[in-house]
Amino acid sequence: MVILSYVLVVLHVIISVALTVVVFNQMSKASELGAGFGGGASHTMFGRKKGLDTMGKITVALAIAFVVNGILLSVIMSNLMKG
């Protein structure tokens, strides 16, 4: 159980770094100062095509993996602390 917690912590760090890199790469597409604060959403009001592009799908998958891994990690760590 301890080894599994170490593996999940390492996996959580890897997912966190990958999610940060993917989000920053998507932000660089807008290349505007306002895009960092949510101002780039006006360009996609009517002009964006339906569905997500590849980077959007990767971002969603990494976000889901981050949440699921965080929940698993908290459950395993709480079980380790109990006894």
C-alpha positions in Angstrom: 0.0 0.0 0.0 2.9 2.4 0.7 4.5 1.7 -2.7 1.1 2.4 -4.4 1.0 5.8 -2.6 4.5 6.7 -3.8 3.5 5.7 -7.4 0.4 7.8 -7.2 2.3 10.8 -5.9 4.8 10.6 -8.7 2.0 10.1 -11.2 0.2 13.2 -9.7 3.3 15.3 -10.2 3.7 14.1 -13.8 0.0 14.9 -14.6 0.3 18.3 -12.9 3.4 19.3 -15.0 1.8 17.9 -18.2 -1.5 19.8 -17.5 0.4 23.0 -16.9 2.4 22.7 -20.1 -0.7 21.9 -22.2 -2.6 24.9 -20.7 0.3 27.3 -21.3 0.6 26.0 -24.9 -3.1 26.8 -25.4 -2.7 30.2 -23.9 0.1 31.0 -26.3 -2.2 30.6 -29.2 -4.1 33.7 -28.3 -0.9 35.7 -27.9 -2.6 38.6 -26.2 -2.2 40.0 -22.8 -5.9 39.8 -22.1 -5.9 36.1 -22.9 -4.3 35.3 -19.6 -7.2 36.9 -17.8 -10.0 35.4 -19.8 -10.3 38.1 -22.4 -9.6 35.8 -25.4 -13.1 34.2 -25.1 -14.7 36.9 -27.2 -12.9 35.6 -30.3 -14.7 32.2 -29.9 -18.2 33.5 -29.3 -19.5 32.7 -32.8 -16.4 31.7 -34.7 -15.3 28.6 -33.0 -16.1 25.3 -34.6 -18.1 22.6 -32.8 -16.2 20.2 -30.6 -12.7 20.3 -29.1 -9.4 20.3 -31.0 -6.7 17.8 -30.1 -5.1 20.0 -27.5 -8.6 20.6 -25.9 -9.2 16.8 -25.7 -5.7 16.3 -24.1 -6.5 19.1 -21.6 -9.8 17.5 -20.6 -8.2 14.0 -20.3 -5.4 15.4 -18.1 -7.9 17.3 -16.0 -10.0 14.2 -15.4 -6.8 12.1 -14.7 -5.7 14.8 -12.2 -9.0 14.8 -10.3 -9.3 11.0 -10.3 -5.7 10.6 -9.2 -6.2 13.2 -6.5 -9.2 11.3 -5.1 -7.4 8.0 -5.2 -4.4 9.5 -3.5 -6.5 11.0 -0.7 -8.3 7.8 -0.1 -5.1 5.7 0.0 -3.3 8.2 2.2 -6.2 8.4 4.6 -6.2 4.6 4.9 -2.5 4.6 5.6 -2.9 7.2 8.3 -5.6 5.2 10.0 -3.5 2.2 10.5 
